[in-house]
């Protein structure tokens, strides 16, 4: 995240933040949480964790949006808590995205020497690591207090230089680069064996990988923007509003990719309030591990 000023006083930003895409992210999480068969699958447990954290992130951003609209932070404690919620969720999502990219490589390629990475113990360990990181960040937020907050005087976010800032920089740069390489390797593998019938049989896995890769690419673009562009350029209010709209769009984008690329998930999403008519067997075949 950039430590500089990002103007974001734009009605469109607040409309997106407070309504459409937060709701979309919530619905995506509900689809997964209300699907017992999906909750048994490693990749979807990871995606469900990400979806809930995205809702956390949007909750924090939404509180800050109200503060900016009203030109009043109401309470510095609330300001700090909202900021902590947003930035801690963001960092943990990056960690989970890396593990998801590793899962996609292992499952799609099905290479025997990587078989241990598909074990239940390894999967539980990755979720435990992400949880420990999240809890550690929460503790740091209690100790540091002003980790990430909105400054009404500049109508923008402030991310001071401290241990969380440094940790976020290393985590985002190292893990995103690693995840990028993992997706590249998976893509090269698919190109190499595109004539193999196994690709057709595992088409559900390929579509899940595609949605994960697109969501990751969006996040990586935002990281590059925040770390390597915004700190070195002067951003006008209009452009700053666009940047913050893009950040607000992130949870909605990830859910949108799942809906567009996965037929079974799409059916569940639009039939959330109706009785499900898809059998567990069919779903597992289409959506895979």
C-alpha positions, -999 to +999 in steps of 0.1 A: +000+000+000+012+035-007+019+058+022+010+088+002-023+107-003-050+090-024-080+112-029-112+092-030-141+116-026-162+103-054-199+093-052-193+063-075-167+049-051-191+050-022-219+035-041-197+006-051-182+002-017-214+004+004-238-016-019-232-037-050-199-055-046-199-059-008-233-076-013-219-097-042-190-108-020-214-117+008-235-138-016-204-156-029-195-165+007-231-176+014-230-199-017-199-216-004-210-217+033-244-232+024-229-260+003-217-288+026-203-308-004-181-279-015-169-272+021-153-307+020-130-297-009-096-282-002-097-255-029-132-243-019-123-242+018-096-218+008-119-198-014-145-196+014-119-183+038-109-157+012-145-147+006-152-141+043-120-120+046-131-100+016-163-092+034-141-081+064-121-059+041-152-043+026-167-037+060-136-017+070-136+003+037-173+009+040-169+025+075-142+047+061-164+057+032-191+069+056-165+089+075-153+106+043-189+113+031-197+129+065-164+146+067-160+133+103-142+102+116-166+101+146-141+082+167-104+076+162-108+042+177-134+033+151-111+047+124-082+025+135-104-006+139-119-002+105-084+003+090-070-027+108-099-048+096-093-038+060-055-041+059-053-073+080-079-090+058-059-078+027-026-093+039-042-126+049-060-129+015-026-125-002-013-155+019-043-176+010-041-167-027-005-181-027-017-213-011-046-215-036-021-211-066-001-239-051-032-261-048-041-254-084-006-265-096-007-297-076-043-307-085-042-297-122-008-312-130-014-342-108+024-348-106+032-377-084+062-361-066+039-333-055+013-357-041+021-349-005+009-313-011-026-327-017-028-343+017-053-332+043-026-325+068-008-301+045-041-283+036-049-279+073-014-266+079-019-239+052-051-227+068-035-227+102-006-206+089-030-181+075-050-180+107-018-175+128-008-146+106-042-130+109-041-134+147-006-120+148-017-090+128-047-084+151-023-084+181+000-059+163-030-037+157-038-036+194-002-026+201+005-002+173-031+013+171-026+035+140-018+008+115-040+019+086-065+047+088-083+074+069-073+111+072-102+134+066-079+164+061-063+149+030-094+128+021-073+097+018-057+067+034-026+067+055-004+036+060+025+048+082+059+031+082+060+004+109+063-034+112+029-041+096+037-019+066+071-037+062+055-071+066+028-063+040+054-051+015+075-083+018+044-106+019+028-090-011+059-088-032+073-123-024+041-143-023+026-126-053+057-132-074+057-168-063+020-173-070+025-157-105+053-183-112+031-211-100+002-200-123+027-197-152+040-232-146+004-246-144-005-228-177+026-242-194+017-276-182-018-273-197-003-261-230+020-290-231-007-316-226-036-298-243-041-328-266-043-352-236-078-364-227-072-357-190-075-320-197-111-325-208-118-348-179-104-321-155-121-292-172-137-282-139-103-279-124-091-258-153-120-234-149-114-231-112-078-224-119-087-197-144-110-179-120-084-181-093-057-168-117-078-139-128-086-129-092-049-131-084-039-111-114-063-083-103-048-083-068-012-083-083-021-053-104-033-035-073-001-044-054+021-031-082+000+001-084+002+007-046+039-003-041+056+008-073+035+035-089+015+056-064+044+063-040+063+081-068+036+100-087+012+128-078-024+114-080-052+139-088-086+134-070-103+119-101-075+093-106-074+085-069-111+079-070-107+054-098-079+036-079-100+033-048-130+021-068-108-006-082-098-017-047-134-016-036-143-038-067-118-065-057-142-088-036-169-084-063-144-093-090-134-125-074-170-136-069-179-125-105-151-147-119-165-177-100-200-171-113-189-165-149-165-194-153-182-221-132-216-233-142-224-251-110-214-222-088-235-199-111-265-221-107-261-221-069-255-183-068-287-174-087-307-201-068-294-191-034-329-186-019-344-215-038-342-252-031-311-267-046-317-293-074-281-302-081-269-335-068-236-337-049-222-362-073-227-339-103-213-309-085-181-328-075-176-339-110-180-304-124-163-284-097-136-308-086-113-309-057 
